[in-house]
Amino acid sequence: MDELKKKALEYHSRDGRPGKIEVVPSKPCQTAEDLSLAYTPGVAKPVLEIANNPEDSYKYTCRGNLVAVVTNGTAILGLGNLGALASKPVMEGKGVLFKRFADIDVFDIELDTRDPQKIIDTVKLMEPTFGGINLEDIKAPECFEIEQTLIELCDIPVFHDDQHGTAIICTAGLLNAAEVTQRELKDLKVVFNGAGAAGISCARMFIAAGVNSDNLLMCDSKGVLWKGREGINSTKEDFTRNTEARTLAEALQGAHVFVGLSAADCVTPEMLLSMGVQPIVFAMANPDPEIRPEVALATRDDLIMATGRSEYPNQINNVLGFPFIFRGAMDVRSRKISEGMKMAAARALAALAKEPVPQMVKDAYNGQDFQFGPDYIVPKPFDPRVIEWESMAVARAACEEGLAKKPITDWDAYRDQLRKRVQKYWDK
């Protein structure tokens, strides 16, 4: 048994309590009076209030701080379709991150079906339980239909993290990488390898941020998406281009940006050498990137390199997104998470990376020093400022777009509230 497997299995099973999450009461239940208030007869009082005014569910229950993490296990991490039951450790892990970074409670929901309509119907039926829905590890193209339909049906935020979480962090990184290399987004030639949920969403967000759509080529497992290629689904069709390039190697010639959400070691040193000056390489396949940083940096010393792994600089990590996005959206009771709210999150993260880094963040990373530049284009997850920068940006965007049922009027007080929510975790 390798060392990582040994440590991971021990972590998930130790102390005689399997798994990573539990349900803990938030009110006392120590006396007969407590019991009479928590359950019968006292519980009937909030029941009647909520029946009279459904918005009181946010006042008298945990709904406003409760997210459903929903999956069918058809696209688990980089492991593929291993089924609903095998996905449970990942969904519990999302619960840990929601709580640790944004003080949000989670119920993980693993649905044993591959039928998109059954997932839609089930989640819609559960809407009264939750303040938000995080869809996770559902394969493309079904994930697009499921998310879009639920956004239209539900009056609470619905967010497929595999798509938008990656896109938000990646866009923040692109904004800063372009600034470091002194280039405009509209001038960048961008190549994607991986046309699944994350790749499609990243490409859409890059274009929304300012990348010229005509300068963006996308590849899947069969090569470049070119106009006239047969067997392309409707989602991929939006990214077909008039180009002579047919392979990833051909697409990368002269490119400024590579974004990989595909498979290990598919980019060779020769491909990297064919790219333009100061290339920006986001090799985000997990656990092994499209080209390893050691190989990339030995090949070129003028590149900006990002991966999905924590041991290298510039980790594109979804934990920088989903906890704080839901925090901001749910605190103002936004009806949905809009494109504007996603872009606000990306721009907030990009801006935070330019700020001086507190010593406590350096201490969390073994004393490493972080300064805005090629090796630091996105903030670190263990930066306690992320919640106030990102959640506030998301909440503000929801208010400005008229999506907030409970708009914030005192932003200084809200900032203090966010800090207090997570201070207990930073003090441990």
Residue pairs with C-beta under 8 A, 6 or more apart in sequence:
12 18
12 19
12 20
12 89
19 89
19 92
20 89
20 92
20 93
20 95
20 96
21 92
21 95
21 96
21 99
21 106
21 108
26 62
27 34
27 38
28 34
29 35
29 38
36 42
37 43
46 56
46 60
46 61
49 56
49 59
49 60
50 56
50 57
50 60
50 61
55 405
57 63
57 64
57 128
58 64
58 131
58 333
62 105
63 128
63 129
63 130
63 131
64 131
64 330
64 333
65 103
65 104
65 105
65 131
65 330
66 104
66 105
66 106
66 107
66 129
66 130
66 131
66 132
67 98
67 104
67 105
67 106
67 107
67 130
67 131
67 132
67 133
67 134
67 326
67 330
68 106
68 107
68 108
68 109
68 123
68 126
68 129
68 130
68 132
68 133
68 134
69 91
69 94
69 95
69 98
69 106
69 107
69 108
69 109
69 134
69 136
70 109
70 111
70 119
70 123
70 133
70 134
70 135
70 136
71 84
71 87
71 90
71 91
71 109
71 110
71 111
71 135
71 136
71 137
71 138
72 84
72 87
72 110
72 111
72 112
72 113
72 114
72 119
72 137
72 138
73 81
73 82
73 83
73 84
73 85
73 86
73 87
73 110
73 137
74 81
74 114
74 137
74 138
74 139
74 142
75 81
75 137
75 138
75 139
75 140
75 143
75 162
75 196
75 197
76 82
76 86
76 87
76 90
76 137
77 90
77 137
77 286
78 285
78 286
78 287
81 139
83 112
84 110
84 111
84 112
84 113
85 110
85 112
87 110
87 136
87 137
88 108
88 110
90 136
90 137
91 108
91 109
91 110
91 136
91 137
92 108
94 106
94 108
94 134
94 136
94 161
94 322
95 105
95 106
95 107
95 108
97 319
97 322
97 323
98 104
98 105
98 106
98 134
98 322
98 323
98 326
99 105
99 106
100 323
100 425
101 319
101 323
101 324
101 381
101 386
101 387
101 422
101 425
102 323
102 324
102 326
102 327
102 387
102 391
102 421
102 422
103 327
103 421
103 422
103 425
104 323
104 326
104 327
104 330
106 134
107 129
107 130
109 126
111 118
111 119
111 122
113 119
114 142
116 142
116 145
116 146
119 138
119 146
120 146
120 149
120 150
120 153
123 133
123 150
123 154
123 158
124 150
124 153
124 154
127 133
127 154
127 155
127 156
130 156
131 156
131 157
131 330
131 333
132 156
132 157
132 158
132 159
132 326
132 329
132 330
133 150
133 154
133 156
133 157
133 158
133 159
134 159
134 160
134 161
134 322
134 326
135 143
135 146
135 147
135 150
135 158
135 159
135 160
135 161
135 162
136 160
136 161
136 162
137 162
138 146
138 160
138 162
138 197
139 196
139 197
140 196
140 197
140 200
140 235
141 233
141 234
141 235
143 160
143 162
143 163
143 197
144 163
144 197
144 200
144 235
146 160
147 158
147 159
147 160
147 163
150 158
151 158
151 336
154 336
155 335
156 335
157 326
157 329
157 330
157 334
157 335
157 336
157 337
158 336
158 337
159 165
159 322
159 325
159 326
159 337
160 197
161 318
161 321
161 322
162 197
162 198
163 197
163 198
163 200
163 201
164 201
164 205
164 321
164 337
164 342
165 318
165 321
165 322
165 325
166 198
166 201
166 202
166 261
166 284
166 316
166 318
167 198
167 201
167 202
167 204
167 205
167 342
167 346
168 205
168 320
168 321
168 325
168 342
168 345
168 346
168 349
169 316
169 317
169 318
169 320
169 321
169 346
169 349
169 378
170 202
170 205
170 206
170 259
170 282
170 284
170 316
171 202
171 205
171 206
171 209
171 343
171 346
171 350
172 320
172 345
172 346
172 347
172 349
172 350
172 353
172 377
172 378
173 282
173 306
173 314
173 316
173 350
173 377
173 378
174 185
174 206
174 209
174 211
174 257
174 280
174 282
175 185
175 209
175 346
175 347
175 350
176 350
176 353
176 354
176 372
176 377
176 378
177 257
177 280
177 304
177 306
177 377
178 184
178 185
178 188
178 280
180 304
180 372
180 373
180 374
180 377
181 256
181 278
181 280
181 304
183 256
184 210
185 206
185 209
185 210
185 211
186 210
186 211
186 212
186 215
187 212
187 215
187 256
188 211
188 212
188 215
188 256
188 257
188 280
189 215
189 254
189 255
189 256
189 257
189 276
190 203
190 206
190 211
190 215
190 216
190 217
190 255
190 256
190 257
190 258
190 259
191 216
191 217
191 218
191 219
191 248
191 251
191 252
191 255
191 257
191 258
191 259
192 199
192 202
192 203
192 216
192 217
192 218
192 219
192 239
192 259
192 260
192 261
193 199
193 219
193 248
193 258
193 259
193 260
193 261
193 262
193 266
193 267
193 290
194 219
194 220
194 259
194 260
194 261
194 262
194 285
195 218
195 219
195 220
195 225
195 236
195 239
196 261
198 261
198 284
199 218
199 259
199 261
199 262
200 235
200 236
200 239
202 259
202 261
203 216
203 218
203 239
203 259
205 342
205 343
205 346
206 216
206 259
207 213
207 216
208 339
208 343
209 343
209 346
214 241
216 239
216 241
217 224
217 225
217 241
217 243
217 245
217 251
217 255
218 224
218 225
218 236
218 239
218 241
219 225
219 247
219 248
219 251
219 262
220 236
221 262
222 229
222 231
223 246
223 247
223 248
224 241
224 243
224 245
224 246
224 247
224 248
224 250
224 251
225 232
225 236
225 239
225 240
225 241
226 240
226 241
226 242
226 243
226 245
226 246
227 240
227 241
227 242
227 243
228 240
229 240
232 240
243 251
244 250
245 251
245 253
248 266
248 267
248 271
249 268
249 270
249 271
249 274
252 258
252 267
252 271
252 272
252 274
252 275
253 274
253 275
254 274
254 275
254 276
255 275
255 276
255 279
256 275
256 276
256 278
256 279
256 280
257 279
257 280
257 281
257 282
258 267
258 275
258 279
258 280
258 281
258 282
258 283
258 290
259 282
259 284
260 266
260 267
260 281
260 282
260 283
260 284
260 285
260 289
260 290
260 291
261 284
261 285
262 285
262 290
263 285
263 290
264 285
264 288
264 289
264 290
265 288
265 290
265 291
265 292
266 285
266 290
266 291
267 281
267 283
267 290
267 291
268 291
269 291
269 295
269 296
269 298
269 299
272 279
272 281
272 291
272 296
272 299
272 300
272 303
273 299
273 300
277 302
278 302
278 303
278 304
279 300
279 302
279 303
279 304
280 303
280 304
281 291
281 296
281 303
281 304
281 305
281 306
282 306
282 307
282 316
283 289
283 290
283 291
283 292
283 293
283 296
283 305
283 306
283 307
284 290
284 306
284 307
284 308
284 316
285 308
286 308
286 309
287 309
289 307
289 308
289 309
293 305
293 307
293 312
296 303
296 305
297 303
297 305
304 314
304 374
304 377
305 312
305 313
305 314
306 313
306 314
306 315
306 316
306 377
306 378
307 314
307 315
307 316
308 315
308 316
308 317
309 315
310 317
313 375
313 376
314 375
314 376
314 377
314 378
315 378
315 380
315 381
316 378
317 381
319 381
320 349
320 378
320 379
320 381
320 386
320 390
321 345
321 349
321 390
323 387
324 345
324 386
324 387
324 390
324 391
324 394
325 337
325 341
325 342
325 345
325 390
325 391
325 394
327 387
327 391
327 394
327 418
327 421
328 341
328 345
328 390
328 391
328 392
328 393
328 394
328 395
328 396
328 398
329 336
329 337
329 341
329 394
329 395
329 398
331 391
331 395
331 406
331 408
331 414
332 395
332 398
332 399
332 403
332 404
332 405
332 406
332 407
332 408
333 404
333 405
333 406
334 341
334 395
334 398
334 403
334 404
334 405
335 403
335 405
336 403
337 394
338 397
338 398
338 401
338 403
340 397
340 400
340 401
341 394
341 397
341 398
341 401
341 403
343 397
344 393
344 394
344 396
344 397
345 390
345 393
345 394
347 393
348 389
348 390
348 392
348 393
348 394
349 378
349 379
349 386
349 389
349 390
350 378
351 389
352 379
352 383
352 385
352 386
352 389
352 390
353 372
353 376
353 377
353 378
353 379
354 372
355 385
357 369
357 370
357 371
357 376
357 380
357 383
358 383
358 384
358 385
360 384
360 426
361 370
361 380
361 382
361 383
361 384
362 368
362 369
362 370
364 380
364 382
365 380
365 382
370 376
370 380
379 385
379 386
384 419
384 422
384 423
384 426
387 418
387 419
387 421
387 422
388 415
388 418
388 419
391 418
392 411
392 414
392 415
392 418
395 404
395 408
395 414
396 408
396 411
398 404
399 407
399 408
408 414
